[in-house]
Amino acid sequence: MNERFTFDGYLENQMLVAMPGMLDPNFSRSVTLMCQHSSEGAIGITINRESSFTLGDIFDQMTLECKDPALRDRAVLEGGPVNKERGFVLHTPVEGFESSLRLGDDIMVTTSRDVLVAIARGEGPDQFVVALGYAGWGDGQLEDEMRQNAWLSVPTDQAILFEAPLEERWNRAVSNLGIDISNLHDVGGRA
């Protein structure tokens, strides 16, 4: 008898860190900020993969004027392999956008155009990350992957999300657990 046990929400506002044995190229050495987790499935945004797009490309596609070259040159992340044309803005809390979800006290995710309009005008959130696509898991799929030791769950760290260079995010997320990265192996056990 294969029963599935899920505890709605226990992975929300957590970061999933791919274990060294993760073979899926979409997630190898990835860090994914969890946005929703329930008995129906889970959604997260990968926060350490750069896409081929800049914020300027997104502004141009949406016909938004932005004259700040540093802002236009900011990298857009690959948020995951699902719906790669759909945009997500992870940001410090700012109320009033059309479609936002609070992920905790310090982070929100917004999917509506108005957040990008505000960013282009220089009136957006203090800190933000723009990503295209998301990571999604069906009913029980993520729990199965967790039991197979594919992921570590670590508390969300705003400094990793908004300040750490992309190439350091995986190492820093693992280090936040107090684990020496060289001791991580691609197989695990269960007691």
ABEGO torsion letter per residue (X at the ends): XBBBBBBBGAABGBBBBBBAABABAAABGBBBBBABBBAAEBBBBBAABBBABBAAAAAAAAGBBBABAAAAABBBBBAEABGAABBBBBBBBBBGBABBBBAEAABBBBABAAAAAAAAAGABBABBBBBBEBBBBBBGAAAAAAAAGABBBBBBBAAAAAABBAAAAAAAAAAAAGBBAAABBABBBBX
